[in-house]
Amino acid sequence: MPDNKAFEEKWASVCGGTGKVEEKTVFVPRGAQPKTQRQFNLLHYFEFIARRIEGKGYRTALEVGCGRGTIGLYLNRYLGMNVTLLDSSQDAVELARWNFTHWGGKGVFRIEDARALSFPESSFDVIATIGLLEHFEDYRPVLREMHRVLKPGGVLFSVNIPKKKSVQVLNSIFRSFLRFGKTGLHKDYFRNTDTPGDFKCHAEEAGFKDVKVFYVNPFPLFTPIPAWAERALARLYRAIYAARGLVMPYPFRGSRMFSQAHFLSAKKK
């Protein structure tokens, strides 16, 4: 894995409140509407997961590379699951803990390397990870560990955001104008260039069955932008999502051209 310094700086900045790298929390409580782009994205990533596990008797979940812990918080607060969250960054784990305390969630928090998990075999019903695997040049050890600690009959959900050409080029153009104006910008983190087919192949090599991949999130993420623009974009994206929902069973589904992210779901037999 590449140097983790950039992520350490990111989470330290958020926890310390010394910068505006990210919002401190992106969780949306029941009955509320997402007010930022990231709130919008994470809510609808969770929506896909919830549709596939709700009512199936799953009780335990693990979020790997938790960051703020948003997906784990959704699983706990929306579905009542017992959740464990881990990250290699202490600041990320503390931020996830803060989010759970702030929203009344309950979870177990661990600082661990995703390539060498300390949990016994067959510990969890569900494993979820958002934006983790693409930051490894070789993520196969992570997949093998997730397969090991997943229970037979359990499911894995992984949102992967590798480097590729997509609608996200609009943000690259936007950021180029900001650089011209000498606005300080953080470089993107390392991302591999694997395709959905590559991720699927490696998941199957790790032992997963019924592996499915498809593109998600056709909405570009613009950063950094002022709060009023965040609110305006969130309203626009909600309106587009509602219109797509009239003709699509999963309105957040995308295509190879327009979506940078893709969903991988898999089972352990």
C-alpha positions in Angstrom: 0.0 0.0 0.0 1.3 3.5 -0.7 2.3 6.0 2.0 -0.8 6.6 4.3 0.4 10.1 5.2 -2.2 11.9 3.0 -5.0 10.0 4.7 -3.6 10.7 8.2 -3.4 14.4 7.4 -7.0 14.3 6.1 -8.5 12.7 9.2 -6.4 14.8 11.5 -7.6 17.9 9.8 -11.3 16.9 10.1 -10.9 15.8 13.7 -9.0 18.9 14.7 -11.3 21.3 12.9 -8.3 23.0 11.4 -9.4 22.8 7.8 -12.4 22.2 5.5 -11.1 19.1 3.8 -14.4 17.2 4.5 -17.6 17.6 6.5 -17.2 16.1 9.9 -20.3 14.0 9.5 -22.2 13.0 6.4 -24.9 10.9 8.1 -28.5 11.7 7.3 -31.0 10.8 10.1 -34.4 9.3 9.2 -36.8 11.7 7.8 -34.2 14.2 6.8 -32.8 15.1 3.3 -29.1 15.1 2.3 -27.8 18.6 2.2 -24.4 18.0 0.7 -23.0 15.9 -2.1 -21.3 13.4 0.2 -24.5 13.0 2.3 -26.3 12.3 -0.9 -23.8 9.8 -2.1 -23.4 7.8 1.1 -27.2 7.7 1.7 -27.8 6.0 -1.6 -24.8 3.7 -1.3 -26.5 2.5 1.9 -29.8 2.3 0.2 -28.4 -0.4 -2.2 -27.0 -2.4 0.7 -30.2 -2.1 2.8 -32.3 -3.4 -0.1 -30.3 -6.6 -0.1 -29.9 -7.4 3.6 -33.0 -6.0 5.3 -35.3 -8.8 6.7 -32.8 -11.6 6.1 -31.7 -12.1 9.7 -28.3 -10.5 9.4 -27.2 -9.2 12.8 -23.5 -8.4 12.8 -21.6 -6.1 10.4 -18.0 -4.9 9.9 -17.1 -1.7 8.1 -13.5 -1.9 6.9 -11.6 1.3 6.3 -14.4 3.1 8.1 -13.3 6.8 7.9 -16.2 8.7 9.4 -18.0 5.4 9.9 -21.1 6.5 8.0 -22.1 3.1 6.5 -21.6 1.4 9.9 -23.8 4.2 11.5 -26.5 3.6 8.9 -26.4 -0.1 9.5 -26.7 0.4 13.3 -29.3 3.3 13.4 -31.5 2.3 10.4 -31.3 -1.5 10.6 -30.4 -2.1 14.3 -27.3 -4.2 13.4 -24.4 -4.8 15.8 -21.5 -3.1 14.1 -17.7 -3.1 14.3 -15.7 -0.4 12.5 -12.0 -0.4 11.8 -9.4 1.8 10.1 -5.6 2.0 10.1 -5.8 5.6 11.1 -6.4 6.5 14.8 -7.9 9.9 13.8 -10.4 8.2 11.4 -11.5 5.8 14.2 -11.9 8.7 16.6 -13.9 10.5 14.0 -16.2 7.5 13.6 -16.5 7.2 17.3 -17.5 10.9 17.5 -20.1 10.4 14.8 -21.7 7.4 16.7 -21.8 9.5 19.9 -23.3 12.5 18.1 -26.1 10.4 16.5 -26.7 8.0 19.3 -25.2 5.0 17.6 -23.5 2.0 19.3 -20.5 0.3 17.8 -17.1 -1.3 18.5 -14.1 0.6 17.1 -10.7 -1.0 16.2 -7.4 0.3 14.8 -6.2 -2.4 12.4 -4.6 -3.2 9.1 -7.2 -4.5 6.7 -4.7 -7.0 5.3 -4.3 -8.7 8.7 -7.6 -8.7 10.7 -7.6 -9.9 14.3 -11.1 -11.4 14.2 -11.7 -15.2 14.3 -12.9 -16.9 11.2 -16.6 -16.5 10.3 -17.3 -13.5 12.7 -19.6 -11.3 10.6 -22.8 -11.5 8.6 -22.1 -8.4 6.5 -19.0 -6.6 5.5 -19.1 -3.2 3.9 -16.4 -0.9 2.6 -16.7 2.4 0.7 -13.7 3.7 -1.3 -11.0 1.5 0.2 -9.8 -1.2 -2.2 -8.8 1.2 -5.0 -6.1 2.8 -2.7 -4.1 -0.5 -2.7 -1.9 -1.5 -5.6 -2.6 -5.1 -4.5 -5.9 -5.4 -2.6 -6.0 -9.2 -2.8 -4.9 -9.7 0.8 -7.8 -7.5 1.9 -10.3 -9.5 0.0 -8.9 -12.8 1.4 -9.2 -11.4 5.0 -12.7 -10.2 4.4 -13.7 -13.6 3.1 -12.1 -15.3 6.1 -14.0 -13.3 8.7 -17.3 -13.4 6.9 -19.8 -16.1 8.0 -21.0 -18.7 5.5 -24.0 -17.2 3.8 -22.7 -13.7 4.6 -22.4 -10.9 2.1 -19.7 -8.4 1.1 -20.5 -4.9 -0.3 -17.6 -2.8 -1.7 -17.9 0.5 -3.5 -14.7 0.9 -5.5 -13.6 4.2 -7.0 -10.5 3.5 -9.2 -8.8 6.0 -11.5 -10.7 6.2 -14.8 -12.2 8.6 -17.2 -15.8 9.5 -16.2 -18.1 12.4 -15.6 -15.8 13.3 -12.7 -13.6 15.0 -15.3 -15.9 18.0 -14.8 -14.5 18.4 -11.3 -11.0 18.2 -12.7 -11.8 21.1 -15.1 -13.3 23.0 -12.1 -10.2 22.4 -10.0 -7.9 23.5 -12.8 -9.6 26.9 -12.7 -9.1 27.0 -9.0 -5.4 26.2 -9.4 -5.2 29.1 -11.9 -6.5 31.3 -9.2 -3.8 30.0 -6.9 -6.2 28.3 -4.5 -4.5 25.7 -2.3 -5.7 22.2 -3.3 -5.0 18.8 -2.0 -3.9 16.2 -4.6 -6.1 13.2 -5.1 -4.9 10.0 -3.2 -3.3 7.1 -5.0 -5.9 5.1 -6.9 -5.3 1.9 -8.9 -6.7 1.6 -12.5 -8.3 -1.8 -12.1 -11.6 -2.3 -14.0 -14.8 -3.8 -12.4 -13.8 -7.0 -14.1 -10.5 -7.0 -12.3 -12.1 -6.5 -9.0 -14.6 -9.3 -9.7 -11.8 -11.6 -10.7 -9.8 -11.0 -7.5 -13.0 -11.4 -5.4 -13.6 -14.8 -6.9 -9.9 -15.8 -6.4 -10.4 -14.9 -2.7 -13.2 -17.5 -2.5 -16.3 -15.3 -3.0 -19.3 -16.6 -5.0 -22.1 -14.9 -6.9 -19.9 -11.9 -7.4 -21.7 -9.0 -9.2 -20.3 -5.6 -10.3 -22.1 -2.6 -11.8 -21.4 1.1 -12.1 -23.1 3.5 -9.7 -23.3 7.2 -9.0 -23.5 9.2 -12.2 -23.3 12.5 -10.3 -20.0 14.4 -10.3 -18.5 15.4 -7.0 -17.3 19.0 -7.0 -14.7 20.0 -4.4 -14.0 22.4 -2.9 -17.1 24.6 -3.2 -18.8 27.0 -0.7 -21.7 25.9 1.5 -24.4 27.6 -0.6 -23.2 25.7 -3.7 -23.2 22.4 -1.8 -26.8 22.9 -0.8 -27.8 23.9 -4.4 -26.1 20.8 -5.9 -27.7 18.5 -3.3 -31.1 19.9 -4.2 -30.4 19.4 -7.9 -29.1 15.9 -7.4 -32.2 15.0 -5.3 -34.5 16.2 -8.1 -32.6 14.2 -10.8 -32.6 11.2 -8.6 -36.4 11.4 -8.0 -37.0 11.8 -11.8 -34.8 8.7 -12.5 -36.7 6.8 -9.8 -39.8 7.1 -12.0 -38.3 4.7 -14.6 -35.4 3.0 -12.8 -35.6 0.5 -9.9 -32.2 1.7 -8.6 -31.9 5.4 -9.7 -28.3 5.6 -8.4 -27.1 3.1 -11.0 -24.7 4.5 -13.6 -22.7 3.6 -16.7 -19.1 3.1 -17.7 -18.9 6.5 -19.3 -20.6 8.5 -16.6 -19.7 6.7 -13.3 -16.3 6.6 -11.7 -17.5 4.3 -8.9 -18.8 0.8 -9.1 -20.5 -1.6 -6.7 -19.2 -5.1 -6.0 -21.4 -7.5 -4.1 -20.5 -11.1 -3.3 -21.4 -14.0 -1.0 -19.5 -16.5 1.0 -20.9 -20.0 0.5 
